[in-house]
């Protein structure tokens, strides 16, 4: 794992409110170039809100944020050139074929015609989707769709890829393959920012931030977290943190 | 620029892959033209009449047979009292009652004038007016005939009368289809254009792909343009298709330049499609978008001058019609197709549409938000 010297994402005191509800409560963290950074938390902990802000899909209420060296308030379109995004909500066009989807997204990112065809071929070969090239997305299994969606999200070689619960609803084998793809992307120098509520997946991350009710409850490597909380696995760490938080509130 | 081409390509693939789309594109125009053009007519072809003839004279029968001879009238009954006739009207069986009083002929001969009573069912004001006009015409005609019959030629020569012979321009036979087809064609492109564009962006919102688009560096103007052009092409094709049907089935005249028709249609469609995309950007579901589109469509169509003349609307309604794009385009279509108006004749309408298009598309681009 290559560790970059500089921080590619810097977040200071990020606050996002929806009316009276505080979805992100003074989040501060840095993500290093080339690492796999995980956001772990229960549903509604504010993971998706934070990732949407970092991607320029939503504006923060306050805080200083920089992604890939660009400011989230004033340089969102610059950020978008340098990131990929894949959300829990399925993002490929159901009524287009595998190839048509790849071609469309690649073209939007400004790849040339030659590059599009080249990368589409490489990608379909890698995913063993060559035979499904002309199949409609709605006709291929969910696991393939997810893997294809990830590949499409990084087709333009972004600096960072944001994955919002990418493995929701897929079987364990596909999840495994999916994580292999994530490692491969990281090896190719893409910083990976991933949210999940699967505890086992959390172990795959280089560093992990555990979110509880809009706040970062802990942030460290999985190993250090287990040691700190004297837990056998991430699940225990998470439960201890969640319980502590609830008691604090009570 | 290249991005736009790829969006257009994608939209076309999606439209034509949708099995429900092709029938809509080809069947809707045929049905609209066939049904609406023939059904939406103001001509009164069958006026049901009751004649209460209390005179039973030669003159009264002569008058009755004049009505009978008219292709527009159908004499449903000849009751012996006005009350009986009224019952028929109550039941909706007759539209008009003519009562010829006792002594009609006698008075006509002795006193040189006589009276008639005409009672019209005026639930539908427009057709009541027409029935009244038609009936008066026939009675006047009858009047003239008896004048000629009773007065000798010398006396007749002494009566000064202005004889007028009216000619109807641009639609000499007062053919209703000729008048309706241009307007129906406008409806056709409007409905297709507004629905296609109105449902489009909101559909991407529903399935979630809009997020994936919004996270790319695509420019808003590229996105909106890429969405507009495919629907523009489809709607222009609809117009051409509709014109061909109109020509083949109704033999409608196209006096003016086809180029001018398509040029103004092109601009008009930008207004409609911009409107649809604007609705699409401010709504969250396809249902919302449909409801809003229909609301505007119904108001705009009813006020467009398609069925009722704008000139006879109250002043405030006429002012309101200044923002009704359908009214502009129907006017242009009628002028160019029926009168053969040239660009100079329609230029003020045309430039109004150009300004409208620029405004509405800018609004759509502005309202489309990549960031929530």
Interface residues (C-beta under 8 A of the other chain):
Chain A: X52 X55 X56 X57 X58 X59 X76 X77 X78 X80 X81 X83 X85 X87 X89 X90 X91 X92 X93 X94 X95 X96 X100 X103 X104 X105 X107 X108 X109 X110
Chain B: X2 X3 X6 X7 X9 X10 X13 X14 X17 X18 X207 X208 X209 X211 X212 X213 X214 X215 X216 X217 X218 X370 X371 X372
